[in-house]
Amino acid sequence: QHALNSGMRRYHVAPVLCQRAKVAMSHFEPNEHINYEKLEKNINIVRKRLDRPLTLSEKIVYGHLDDPAKQEIERGKTYLRLRPDRVAMQDATAQMAMLQFISSGLPKVAVPSTIHCDHLIEAQLGGEKDLRRAKDINQEVYNFLATAGAKYGVGFWKPGSGIIHQIILENYSYPGVMLIGTDSHTPNGGGLGGICIGVGGADAVDVMAGIPWELKCPKVIGVKLTGKLSGWSSPKDVILKVAGILTVKGGTGAIIEYHGPGVDSISCTGMATICNMGAEIGATTSVFPYNARMKKYLGKTGRADIAALADEFQQHLVPDSGCQYDQVIEINLSELKPHINGPFTPDLAHPVSDIGAVAEKEGWPVDIRVGLIGSCTNSSYEDMGRSAAVAKQALAHGLKCKSKFTITPGSEQIRATIERDGYAQILRDVGGLVLANACGPCIGQWDRKDIKKGEKNTIVTSYNRNFTGRNDANPETHAFVTSPEIVTALSIAGTLKFNPETDYLTGADGKKFKLEAPDADELPKLEFDPGQDTYQYPPKDGSGQHVDVSPTSQRLQLLEPFDKWDGKDLEDMLILIKVKGKCTTDHISAAGPWLKFRGHLDNISNNLLIGAINVENGKANSVRNALTQEFGPVPDTARYYKKMGVKWAVIGDENYGEGSSREHAALEPRHLGGRVIITKSFARIHETNLKKQGLLPLTFADPADYNKIHPVDKLSIVGLADFAPGKPLKCIIKHPNGSQETIMLNHTFNESQIEWFQAGSALNRMKELQQKSS
């Protein structure tokens, strides 16, 4: 490898030199090498044990087992102990992850790790101005992350670098990697053949501490693709279709593995789009087999050496012939029509041709106020090119967007390249505003001025999530998710009633014309323009680095250990809230303006469950205080119970905690005195996060028992002295009239997770083990 020249961030290595040679995992870590030999060795051990063909997911997951010879393996049942290759954290979640790592007392991370500053930049005036404002407002947090990264050996991507998942795809993901990230859309890296899994910060700390990471052995859902994408159909339509089939919880506990002859018609970044939105169906992650499209992308992003090595080990980077999936879905890409999903949930799928009529029937606003393209899901060079191809046709007929229109480049490299190649200017000319290389409106970082809160309106985006109030904090915003090119076409027309496949527009000259299906290069003809160098290398020795957390800071707060279990049953707990219907992590710990408190547990706890609907009165952020009988905000009530020394529980509905990986949704109830969360079912990441913080996530053995518990009841969890894997717990419900009844509660704790509960948290348990070993 050649040394980095001034201002250059790309290596060029002759593939012939890399055969069976050591190849760096990334340009930024020349001494950390890809270990396909270990992957191969582990796969061979497991294949011999199981004596059957393996799926690609199994090869990569089992190839990272801590002990492949002895690990019990049963899909959907056993817990696997894994050794991931690397960790990635976005700035909003990295604060708590690094605070927990600091609490561990360890001197340096055990695996390559990175921090990416993408969540704290608010969209307001445009890229450059918004970035300057964010650096000023968030200086304290950025300084904490930069110095913590330097002290503990973590690479730091400065604000303006781009969105974490695009950066990972460009630099860190590769075929066969196992990467965990503190963001639910980490599966984006599956577009490059990796098993990339979203987790909470406590899970990331395990990996950074060199402790085997636990994951319930995933089932594998196969999606067989045949035919070929064409016309207005795009990779986004594949996952929008799958979301409609599986719903928001249909992928829970499973890896979605795409295969079949149709795969080769999808670009590498298109495959990443599909994997990215797998988070919306609850999947552990999603993955595509290594192919020529990935090889092409690796070469274009300066990693031909990795592609050459992957070619050598290709048999381990594709599924075995005859492997068995737990479920198979077949999609003929040649018949797939453009889709648009929403509003209020990403699995409500409609063909674009139908959405206008459906919207009118349902009373959804058909006029589009804003169209937004970009995000970690759809901000590649190809995405921007296809959108520009649509915009160029409108401009040729004298038209601009009728709706407001924004563009979010996925990375500094994408921004610089689309500026050089003219795409950015075309999108501006049609009426677009180019935002900073950051998450922005996708996660609620949007200072929206064109409507008032409570005003009913429609927006269309190329994002991944459209939960109520997610983008702009307005519960009356009807958000629809579709491909960037469809967003662009609909923004030009200004209405959901426009179908670009069949409908005509009227040009400035009064003549009607029809938009042609966009066509664009998947990768630039020239090399990518890397733009500004925004990466900070960690020093070889960071032991002398000082990490400053002011005791008076309103944004950062060092963590205190949670209390240890007292060895007794949890008796006479009050019910803080019985939640009605959908309750995502956005409902439990809102984003938007609350992002600024992600490093301060006590301050951010003031948003606990403020978006959840109370079954007692049908209102958000209004619950009965069982001690005073007065109604008030959820966080205030929780704080009152904590002050009075009273433990409390939350009762939830189906798929509780779906959505973002934010562990604040688990830290906050624990911090404010919560002990138990009882639901019909949990989303995977949130259930794990609750366990990590010493809470008890339990499910009704009979989902109908949800109706037996009333907000005024008291609950006791009995049997904790004999708490064991697979053994249900009893819940005694005490009604105000003096009667009581007993129901059974299930759990998914294994032995080590029970130890987390007993120690008070997984971090407490880690410290106990460190003390014993030393």
VOGU-3710 file (C-alpha; in Angstrom, 3 decimals, decimal comma):
1> qhalnsgmrr> 0,000/0,000/0,000  1,154/3,490/-0,791  1,347/6,101/1,933  -1,385/8,706/1,909  -0,404/11,693/-0,177  -1,369/15,139/1,076  -5,134/15,544/0,856  -5,654/12,107/-0,696  -7,601/9,347/1,028  -7,383/6,448/-1,362
11> yhvapvlcqr> -5,056/3,494/-1,821  -4,477/1,737/-5,113  -3,060/-1,751/-4,769  -2,448/-4,197/-7,575  -4,839/-7,127/-7,049  -2,117/-9,644/-7,928  -0,171/-8,575/-4,814  -3,131/-9,258/-2,534  -3,706/-12,923/-3,226  -3,677/-14,583/0,190
21> akvamshfep> -1,780/-11,524/1,472  -2,749/-9,346/4,392  -5,315/-6,793/3,317  -6,329/-3,894/5,551  -9,947/-3,689/6,713  -9,926/-0,017/5,726  -7,617/2,725/4,490  -7,661/4,242/7,949  -6,450/1,143/9,820  -3,540/-0,259/7,808
31> nehinyekle> -2,540/-2,615/10,633  -5,997/-4,201/11,077  -6,414/-6,986/8,522  -9,308/-8,939/7,055  -9,198/-12,471/8,431  -10,989/-14,645/5,877  -8,871/-17,601/6,973  -10,509/-17,582/10,411  -13,926/-17,149/8,814  -13,230/-20,166/6,601
41> kninivrkrl> -11,965/-22,254/9,508  -15,028/-21,519/11,652  -17,441/-22,178/8,784  -15,842/-25,560/8,138  -16,125/-26,520/11,825  -19,807/-25,576/11,946  -20,656/-27,164/8,591  -19,162/-30,441/9,767  -21,151/-30,244/13,016  -24,492/-29,349/11,396
51> drpltlseki> -23,928/-31,552/8,346  -26,051/-29,461/5,996  -25,705/-26,627/3,468  -25,470/-23,168/5,032  -27,135/-19,899/4,101  -24,888/-16,886/3,578  -26,178/-15,386/6,836  -25,186/-18,508/8,719  -21,730/-18,555/7,156  -20,923/-15,028/8,259
61> vyghlddpak> -22,601/-15,233/11,672  -21,254/-18,680/12,568  -17,914/-17,679/11,047  -17,642/-15,135/13,875  -18,463/-17,525/16,733  -16,276/-17,269/19,805  -16,236/-21,069/20,119  -17,503/-22,710/16,904  -16,690/-26,210/18,138  -18,864/-26,059/21,278
71> qeiergktyl> -21,413/-23,320/20,615  -24,973/-24,633/20,728  -26,690/-23,617/17,486  -30,432/-23,648/16,946  -32,125/-20,987/14,874  -34,484/-18,808/16,871  -33,613/-20,406/20,224  -30,001/-20,486/21,387  -27,873/-17,461/22,167  -24,665/-17,156/20,182
81> rlrpdrvamq> -21,427/-15,692/21,548  -19,857/-13,731/18,719  -16,686/-11,795/17,934  -17,623/-8,885/15,616  -14,876/-7,262/13,557  -15,647/-3,640/14,316  -17,990/-1,052/15,874  -19,505/2,146/14,475  -21,375/4,811/16,465  -23,308/7,906/15,418
91> dataqmamlq> -22,874/11,004/17,550  -26,283/10,924/19,261  -25,783/7,366/20,533  -21,976/7,540/20,772  -22,264/9,911/23,718  -23,922/7,319/25,930  -21,824/4,485/24,481  -18,588/6,322/25,249  -19,846/7,360/28,695  -20,512/3,679/29,416
101> fissglpkva> -17,092/2,698/28,047  -15,464/5,312/30,286  -17,377/3,804/33,233  -15,925/0,376/32,404  -12,446/1,600/33,334  -10,796/0,040/30,268  -7,888/1,942/28,653  -8,586/1,337/24,949  -11,077/-0,305/22,596  -10,330/-3,900/21,628
111> vpstihcdhl> -11,609/-3,695/18,024  -11,512/-0,963/15,367  -14,225/1,555/16,221  -15,450/4,853/14,794  -17,660/7,811/15,740  -19,669/9,645/13,070  -21,101/13,150/13,600  -24,336/13,130/11,588  -27,332/13,398/13,949  -26,937/16,800/15,593
121> ieaqlggekd> -27,051/19,029/12,491  -30,442/20,710/12,125  -31,767/21,451/8,642  -32,678/25,096/8,438  -31,055/27,341/5,802  -28,835/25,041/3,731  -25,731/22,902/4,017  -22,935/25,351/4,752  -24,876/27,635/7,108  -26,483/24,736/8,962
131> lrrakdinqe> -23,109/23,046/9,462  -21,555/26,216/10,887  -24,488/26,631/13,256  -24,292/22,982/14,387  -20,561/23,215/15,115  -21,206/26,248/17,292  -24,232/24,850/19,154  -22,766/21,367/19,652  -19,149/22,321/20,300  -19,152/20,799/23,798
141> vynflataga> -20,457/17,453/22,531  -18,170/17,315/19,494  -15,192/18,101/21,732  -16,193/15,324/24,126  -16,503/12,785/21,321  -13,252/13,860/19,644  -11,227/13,717/22,867  -12,862/10,489/24,048  -12,100/8,970/20,642  -8,484/10,092/20,896
151> kygvgfwkpg> -8,094/8,737/24,427  -9,663/5,341/23,785  -8,453/4,652/20,229  -11,640/5,461/18,285  -11,588/7,087/14,838  -13,565/10,341/14,671  -15,503/11,565/11,633  -16,109/15,274/12,083  -19,462/16,999/11,508  -20,017/17,416/7,777
161> sgiihqiile> -18,393/14,066/6,942  -21,716/12,496/6,106  -24,230/9,986/7,376  -22,742/7,058/9,294  -24,117/4,337/7,000  -22,909/5,944/3,783  -19,460/6,421/5,349  -19,446/2,758/6,405  -20,399/1,621/2,899  -17,664/3,766/1,341
171> nysypgvmli> -14,923/2,800/3,792  -15,646/0,036/6,295  -18,138/-2,569/5,136  -16,859/-5,441/3,040  -18,072/-8,943/2,100  -18,115/-11,181/5,160  -17,556/-8,487/7,789  -19,496/-8,540/11,031  -20,017/-4,963/12,128  -22,236/-3,709/14,909
181> gtdshtpngg> -23,406/-0,106/15,029  -25,332/1,998/17,510  -28,018/2,851/14,983  -30,900/0,724/13,766  -30,019/1,255/10,089  -26,562/-0,278/10,437  -27,831/-3,144/8,155  -27,139/-0,763/5,257  -23,728/-2,449/5,095  -25,418/-5,668/3,955
191> glggicigvg> -25,443/-4,120/0,502  -21,737/-4,879/0,446  -22,156/-8,439/1,688  -21,599/-7,837/5,396  -23,600/-8,815/8,458  -24,081/-5,368/9,965  -26,354/-5,190/12,995  -27,893/-2,279/14,875  -27,549/-2,393/18,663  -27,680/-0,231/21,753
201> gadavdvmag> -24,581/1,403/23,209  -24,186/-1,209/25,954  -23,834/-3,917/23,292  -21,214/-1,801/21,551  -19,346/-1,474/24,836  -19,196/-5,280/25,110  -17,530/-5,503/21,726  -15,208/-2,543/22,354  -14,268/-4,174/25,671  -13,300/-7,420/23,946
211> ipwelkcpkv> -16,157/-9,397/25,503  -18,046/-11,912/23,325  -21,262/-10,302/22,133  -24,510/-12,230/22,564  -27,207/-12,529/19,906  -30,122/-14,929/19,750  -29,400/-17,278/16,848  -31,361/-15,653/13,993  -33,796/-17,384/11,758  -33,214/-16,760/8,057
221> igvkltgkls> -35,904/-15,451/5,730  -34,984/-15,861/2,094  -36,166/-13,333/-0,483  -35,708/-14,813/-3,938  -35,427/-12,176/-6,640  -36,090/-13,025/-10,271  -36,417/-10,842/-13,348  -34,837/-7,415/-13,704  -35,592/-3,902/-12,508  -36,537/-1,463/-15,230
231> gwsspkdvil> -38,342/1,792/-15,867  -39,507/3,680/-12,790  -39,025/0,664/-10,528  -36,046/0,929/-8,206  -34,308/-0,972/-5,384  -36,415/1,025/-2,903  -39,518/-0,638/-4,333  -38,145/-4,062/-3,404  -38,035/-3,271/0,303  -41,288/-1,283/0,198
241> kvagiltvkg> -42,912/-4,409/-1,250  -41,274/-6,678/1,346  -42,388/-4,334/4,144  -45,941/-4,608/2,876  -45,677/-8,407/2,971  -43,930/-8,887/6,326  -45,208/-5,797/8,226  -43,193/-3,901/10,843  -42,615/-6,994/12,982  -42,510/-9,788/10,393
251> gtgaiieyhg> -38,722/-9,896/10,315  -38,211/-9,941/14,083  -35,580/-12,452/15,122  -34,530/-13,123/11,535  -31,950/-12,117/8,974  -33,387/-11,274/5,571  -31,187/-12,898/2,937  -31,670/-11,868/-0,683  -30,723/-14,325/-3,392  -31,646/-15,448/-6,876
261> pgvdsisctg> -30,893/-14,323/-10,437  -32,541/-10,927/-9,956  -29,843/-9,828/-7,516  -27,386/-9,045/-10,301  -29,685/-6,386/-11,767  -29,326/-4,249/-8,621  -26,401/-1,903/-7,979  -24,341/-2,211/-4,804  -25,793/1,000/-3,364  -29,257/-0,222/-4,391
271> maticnmgae> -28,682/-3,386/-2,384  -27,642/-1,177/0,546  -30,953/0,708/0,271  -32,867/-2,564/0,512  -30,839/-3,768/3,515  -31,090/-0,390/5,230  -34,882/-0,440/5,354  -34,944/-3,998/6,634  -34,886/-2,296/10,030  -38,479/-1,262/9,316
281> igattsvfpy> -39,659/-4,868/9,397  -37,828/-5,659/12,630  -35,144/-7,803/11,005  -31,896/-8,474/12,840  -30,179/-7,424/9,619  -30,286/-8,043/5,865  -27,617/-9,212/3,433  -26,849/-9,812/-0,237  -24,350/-12,344/-1,637  -21,025/-11,108/-2,969
291> narmkkylgk> -21,214/-10,397/-6,708  -19,771/-8,323/-9,548  -21,745/-5,218/-8,553  -20,052/-5,245/-5,142  -16,673/-5,804/-6,748  -17,259/-2,823/-9,000  -18,182/-0,623/-6,035  -15,172/-1,746/-4,013  -12,916/-0,883/-6,924  -14,477/2,555/-7,389
301> tgradiaala> -14,096/3,364/-3,703  -10,396/2,497/-3,751  -10,647/-1,021/-2,351  -9,728/-3,251/-5,270  -7,458/-5,145/-2,871  -10,458/-6,202/-0,787  -12,353/-7,243/-3,921  -9,424/-9,381/-5,031  -9,291/-11,072/-1,648  -13,063/-11,590/-1,654
311> defqqhlvpd> -12,732/-13,286/-5,046  -10,339/-15,762/-3,439  -12,865/-16,636/-0,718  -16,057/-16,190/-2,737  -17,425/-19,642/-1,858  -17,819/-18,420/1,734  -19,493/-15,163/0,697  -22,487/-16,725/-1,079  -25,086/-19,247/0,150  -24,544/-22,975/-0,320
321> sgcqydqvie> -26,612/-24,673/-2,969  -29,589/-26,381/-1,360  -29,539/-24,334/1,845  -32,842/-24,061/3,698  -34,629/-20,872/4,733  -37,238/-20,579/7,486  -39,483/-18,712/5,076  -39,169/-17,788/1,397  -40,665/-14,795/-0,383  -40,416/-14,538/-4,168
331> inlselkphi> -40,460/-11,233/-6,033  -40,310/-10,910/-9,806  -38,484/-7,629/-10,375  -39,769/-7,449/-13,944  -43,314/-7,164/-12,581  -42,517/-4,895/-9,626  -44,230/-1,506/-9,815  -43,114/1,725/-8,101  -44,402/1,842/-4,518  -45,111/4,482/-1,916
341> ngpftpdlah> -45,655/3,500/1,730  -47,516/5,360/4,446  -48,658/7,434/6,135  -47,607/6,974/9,770  -46,096/3,509/9,299  -43,501/2,225/6,813  -45,327/-1,029/6,037  -48,549/0,451/4,617  -47,675/-0,277/0,991  -49,386/1,135/-2,100
351> pvsdigavae> -48,447/1,162/-5,779  -47,780/4,764/-6,837  -50,545/4,331/-9,414  -53,098/3,850/-6,607  -51,998/6,328/-3,949  -53,957/9,331/-5,222  -57,274/7,509/-5,136  -56,480/5,883/-1,772  -55,535/9,266/-0,285  -58,782/10,859/-1,424
361> kegwpvdirv> -60,796/7,956/-0,035  -58,997/8,065/3,329  -59,059/11,841/3,622  -55,289/12,240/3,444  -54,095/15,546/1,947  -53,177/14,992/-1,712  -51,284/18,265/-2,165  -47,611/17,721/-1,363  -46,075/20,450/0,758  -42,482/19,166/0,740
371> gligsctnss> -40,505/16,497/-1,110  -37,269/15,368/0,544  -34,589/13,152/-0,997  -31,424/11,741/0,524  -30,958/10,114/3,962  -28,871/7,070/4,858  -31,299/5,009/2,780  -31,153/6,823/-0,549  -28,303/9,271/-0,998  -25,924/7,436/-3,299
381> yedmgrsaav> -24,461/8,761/-6,530  -26,987/6,676/-8,476  -29,903/8,022/-6,402  -28,849/11,605/-6,996  -28,296/10,892/-10,687  -31,761/9,399/-11,194  -33,380/12,313/-9,385  -31,372/14,778/-11,481  -32,474/12,937/-14,640  -36,120/13,563/-13,690
391> akqalahglk> -35,444/17,190/-12,763  -33,600/17,820/-16,029  -36,666/16,790/-18,045  -38,878/19,203/-16,105  -36,392/22,029/-16,591  -36,295/21,350/-20,331  -40,034/22,107/-20,391  -39,714/25,194/-18,228  -41,020/23,605/-15,015  -39,835/23,699/-11,429
401> ckskftitpg> -41,093/21,876/-8,351  -44,544/22,896/-7,168  -43,665/21,526/-3,740  -40,725/22,616/-1,606  -37,819/20,297/-2,331  -34,726/19,376/-0,297  -31,663/17,254/-1,048  -29,433/15,557/1,541  -26,116/14,168/0,212  -25,088/11,033/2,065
411> seqiratier> -21,449/11,910/2,522  -18,857/14,566/1,793  -17,633/12,320/-1,030  -21,120/12,180/-2,571  -21,598/15,948/-2,121  -18,299/16,802/-3,763  -18,893/14,381/-6,635  -22,451/15,492/-7,459  -21,258/19,107/-7,369  -18,458/18,274/-9,809
421> dgyaqilrdv> -20,719/16,292/-12,119  -23,522/18,876/-12,196  -26,257/16,900/-10,426  -26,423/19,270/-7,474  -26,919/22,296/-9,704  -29,703/20,602/-11,684  -31,494/19,813/-8,423  -31,074/23,422/-7,292  -32,334/24,716/-10,625  -35,557/22,724/-10,281
431> gglvlanacg> -36,137/24,400/-6,915  -34,166/22,252/-4,507  -32,259/23,249/-1,381  -29,106/21,201/-0,746  -28,781/20,450/2,966  -25,752/19,408/5,002  -24,253/15,925/4,729  -26,250/14,689/7,717  -29,454/12,994/8,817  -31,470/16,209/9,120
441> pcigqwdrkd> -35,245/15,918/8,578  -35,107/12,108/8,448  -34,623/11,982/12,232  -36,555/15,125/13,144  -33,658/17,570/12,838  -35,738/19,948/10,739  -36,554/23,536/11,638  -39,657/23,501/9,488  -41,337/26,890/8,908  -43,910/26,315/6,135
451> ikkgekntiv> -46,674/24,950/8,402  -47,921/25,359/11,939  -47,948/22,459/14,380  -51,275/20,681/14,133  -51,784/21,614/10,483  -52,782/18,631/8,361  -50,388/18,210/5,419  -48,518/15,693/3,258  -44,811/15,234/2,625  -43,051/12,598/0,503
461> tsynrnftgr> -39,539/11,404/1,295  -36,920/8,878/0,246  -36,290/8,167/3,927  -36,958/4,942/5,840  -39,331/5,846/8,672  -42,549/7,835/8,736  -43,867/7,374/12,257  -46,211/10,058/13,558  -44,319/13,304/14,152  -40,929/11,797/13,314
471> ndanpethaf> -39,788/14,257/10,659  -41,158/17,564/11,938  -42,768/16,864/15,342  -46,182/17,584/13,823  -48,583/14,678/14,448  -50,741/15,844/11,514  -47,967/15,503/8,929  -48,794/12,583/6,641  -45,365/11,285/5,603  -44,981/8,878/2,688
481> vtspeivtal> -41,832/6,910/1,826  -40,798/6,167/-1,748  -37,771/6,279/-4,080  -35,828/9,526/-4,723  -36,930/9,656/-8,368  -40,609/9,247/-7,445  -40,205/11,945/-4,762  -38,741/14,237/-7,415  -41,532/13,539/-9,908  -44,241/14,041/-7,298
491> siagtlkfnp> -42,603/17,255/-6,098  -42,658/18,617/-9,641  -46,334/17,705/-9,997  -47,138/18,782/-6,441  -49,748/16,090/-5,826  -50,127/12,455/-4,806  -52,576/12,063/-7,691  -49,732/12,144/-10,234  -48,475/8,824/-11,637  -45,284/9,433/-13,644
501> etdyltgadg> -45,696/6,134/-15,508  -48,930/7,248/-17,186  -49,762/10,899/-16,448  -48,758/14,027/-18,338  -47,441/17,383/-17,146  -48,011/20,711/-18,853  -44,863/22,593/-19,808  -44,353/26,358/-19,671  -45,286/26,493/-23,375  -48,686/24,930/-22,622
511> kkfkleapda> -47,804/21,642/-24,257  -48,285/18,345/-22,451  -45,380/15,971/-21,950  -44,679/12,784/-20,055  -41,622/12,181/-17,916  -39,487/9,328/-19,150  -38,144/6,776/-16,697  -34,819/8,048/-15,345  -31,522/6,487/-16,253  -28,257/7,268/-14,487
521> delpklefdp> -24,819/5,778/-13,874  -24,575/3,713/-10,716  -21,061/5,054/-10,177  -19,260/8,149/-11,545  -17,288/7,744/-14,759  -14,399/9,585/-13,143  -13,072/8,718/-9,707  -15,102/9,871/-6,708  -14,110/13,344/-5,516  -13,268/12,813/-1,822
531> gqdtyqyppk> -14,008/16,449/-0,956  -12,662/17,800/2,298  -10,670/15,538/4,614  -12,893/15,225/7,684  -11,364/12,243/9,507  -9,402/12,419/12,760  -7,060/9,494/13,385  -6,736/8,354/17,004  -3,152/8,701/18,284  -1,124/5,556/18,854
541> dgsgqhvdvs> -1,067/6,336/22,564  -4,015/8,284/23,920  -3,297/7,651/27,600  -2,335/11,280/28,154  -5,482/12,635/26,498  -7,888/14,472/28,775  -11,647/13,983/28,329  -13,506/16,904/29,847  -17,038/16,494/31,251  -18,070/19,505/33,309
551> ptsqrlqlle> -20,129/18,679/36,412  -22,363/21,663/35,561  -22,899/20,678/31,916  -26,483/20,458/30,717  -25,509/18,161/27,813  -23,042/15,674/29,287  -23,203/13,734/32,532  -20,934/10,980/33,815  -22,876/7,842/34,693  -23,553/6,459/38,154
561> pfdkwdgkdl> -24,022/2,660/38,487  -27,609/1,435/38,756  -28,635/-0,253/42,010  -28,154/-3,982/42,378  -31,159/-6,331/42,685  -31,993/-6,816/46,371  -32,765/-10,517/46,001  -36,499/-10,080/46,589  -39,605/-10,295/44,429  -40,896/-7,020/43,025
571> edmlilikvk> -43,992/-6,346/45,088  -46,842/-3,847/44,786  -45,447/-1,940/41,819  -47,552/0,928/40,495  -48,339/1,186/36,808  -46,792/4,327/35,351  -48,711/3,966/32,089  -50,636/1,344/30,199  -49,824/2,107/26,573  -52,440/1,890/23,855
581> gkcttdhisa> -51,329/0,754/20,379  -48,036/1,463/18,599  -45,206/2,535/20,873  -41,889/3,041/19,097  -38,642/4,263/20,609  -39,678/7,668/19,249  -42,696/7,502/21,580  -40,552/6,335/24,512  -37,635/8,752/24,001  -38,382/11,425/21,415
591> agpwlkfrgh> -35,668/12,747/19,088  -35,744/16,186/17,420  -35,006/18,866/20,072  -34,193/16,165/22,637  -31,111/15,040/20,708  -29,078/17,709/22,471  -29,489/15,831/25,762  -28,340/12,401/24,535  -25,221/12,634/26,736  -27,111/13,732/29,862
601> ldnisnnlli> -29,278/10,958/31,245  -31,148/13,011/33,821  -32,081/15,799/31,404  -33,184/13,535/28,558  -35,288/11,518/30,999  -37,724/14,454/30,904  -38,994/13,045/27,595  -39,808/9,576/28,952  -42,872/8,152/27,190  -44,256/11,599/26,367
611> gainvengka> -45,425/10,336/22,978  -47,142/7,168/24,217  -50,946/7,081/24,335  -52,397/6,360/27,770  -55,172/3,767/27,508  -56,969/5,347/30,485  -57,732/8,679/28,793  -56,547/8,343/25,200  -54,036/11,152/25,693  -50,282/11,486/25,305
621> nsvrnaltqe> -48,146/12,578/28,266  -51,042/12,516/30,720  -51,154/9,791/33,374  -52,791/9,388/36,769  -50,482/9,656/39,759  -51,672/6,714/41,869  -50,445/8,407/45,062  -52,087/11,804/44,537  -54,837/10,838/42,035  -53,876/13,856/39,915
631> fgpvpdtary> -53,117/13,620/36,183  -49,774/14,936/34,986  -46,843/14,378/32,572  -45,330/10,906/32,477  -41,762/11,931/33,448  -42,993/14,044/36,376  -45,079/11,150/37,666  -42,139/8,741/37,356  -39,891/11,180/39,239  -42,504/11,483/42,000
641> ykkmgvkwav> -42,674/7,703/42,386  -38,879/7,536/42,513  -38,757/10,254/45,166  -41,293/8,322/47,244  -39,295/5,074/46,850  -42,033/3,351/44,848  -41,147/0,951/42,035  -43,232/1,051/38,869  -44,008/-0,850/35,673  -45,103/-0,101/32,103
651> igdenygegs> -47,708/-2,144/30,233  -47,324/-2,185/26,438  -48,949/-3,557/23,308  -47,486/-5,369/20,263  -43,893/-4,853/19,017  -43,131/-2,432/21,837  -39,954/-0,429/21,167  -39,855/-0,798/17,374  -37,824/1,726/15,421  -34,524/3,332/16,358
661> srehaalepr> -31,896/1,525/18,399  -31,687/4,342/20,950  -30,928/2,822/24,325  -32,123/5,978/26,049  -35,570/4,354/25,765  -34,206/1,752/28,213  -31,907/3,970/30,270  -34,613/6,514/31,076  -37,149/4,167/32,717  -34,337/2,550/34,709
671> hlggrviitk> -33,016/5,942/35,806  -36,474/7,082/36,935  -37,234/3,980/38,997  -38,861/1,608/36,546  -38,315/-2,125/37,035  -40,558/-4,050/34,655  -41,924/-3,600/31,129  -44,734/-6,060/30,307  -45,984/-6,262/26,714  -47,573/-8,517/24,143
681> sfarihetnl> -44,264/-8,531/22,224  -41,003/-6,566/21,930  -38,852/-5,310/19,095  -35,469/-7,076/19,217  -33,074/-4,212/19,903  -35,250/-2,612/22,552  -35,741/-5,874/24,443  -31,973/-6,348/24,575  -31,422/-2,733/25,635  -33,860/-3,175/28,529
691> kkqgllpltf> -32,017/-6,298/29,699  -28,675/-4,495/29,474  -29,893/-1,804/31,875  -31,200/-4,229/34,496  -34,894/-3,998/33,648  -37,240/-6,961/33,231  -38,807/-7,084/29,744  -41,609/-9,674/30,064  -44,389/-10,793/27,726  -47,879/-12,065/28,451
701> adpadynkih> -48,043/-15,854/28,150  -51,582/-15,196/26,943  -51,703/-11,878/25,008  -55,345/-11,489/26,080  -54,086/-10,922/29,647  -53,150/-7,402/28,524  -56,837/-6,626/29,106  -56,763/-7,900/32,685  -54,409/-5,169/33,879  -55,815/-1,708/34,562
711> pvdklsivgl> -53,811/1,481/35,172  -55,030/1,644/38,791  -53,862/-1,885/39,659  -50,751/-2,902/41,584  -48,441/-5,635/40,278  -46,104/-8,106/41,937  -43,580/-10,236/40,040  -43,132/-13,501/41,920  -40,444/-16,146/41,465  -37,317/-14,024/40,964
721> adfapgkplk> -35,370/-16,080/43,505  -35,700/-18,998/41,084  -35,308/-16,873/37,944  -34,046/-19,226/35,249  -33,913/-19,461/31,435  -37,198/-20,650/29,969  -39,014/-20,604/33,297  -42,085/-18,296/33,309  -42,647/-15,783/36,096  -45,904/-15,161/37,928
731> ciikhpngsq> -47,572/-11,779/38,031  -50,108/-11,092/40,783  -52,536/-8,337/39,835  -54,094/-6,520/42,799  -57,231/-4,583/41,926  -58,409/-1,530/43,948  -61,455/-3,439/45,218  -59,179/-5,908/47,026  -59,542/-8,785/44,543  -56,539/-10,246/42,816
741> etimlnhtfn> -55,665/-12,643/40,009  -52,505/-14,321/38,749  -51,212/-14,412/35,204  -48,066/-15,967/33,699  -45,321/-13,963/32,030  -42,698/-15,262/29,609  -39,176/-13,986/29,084  -36,185/-14,662/26,842  -33,391/-14,255/29,422  -30,457/-16,631/29,276
751> esqiewfqag> -28,096/-17,264/32,188  -25,737/-14,360/31,554  -28,657/-11,957/31,015  -30,135/-13,025/34,364  -26,766/-12,078/35,858  -27,155/-8,603/34,270  -30,467/-8,200/36,099  -29,042/-9,420/39,387  -26,005/-7,114/39,122  -28,193/-4,141/38,234
761> salnrmkelq> -26,984/-3,803/34,628  -24,706/-5,477/32,100  -22,070/-2,812/32,800  -22,170/-3,598/36,540  -21,727/-7,281/35,695  -18,762/-6,477/33,439  -17,087/-4,651/36,322  -17,751/-7,561/38,680  -16,059/-9,962/36,272  -13,106/-7,601/35,803
771> qkss> -12,634/-7,358/39,571  -12,728/-11,138/39,929  -10,219/-11,691/37,135  -7,814/-9,101/38,528
//
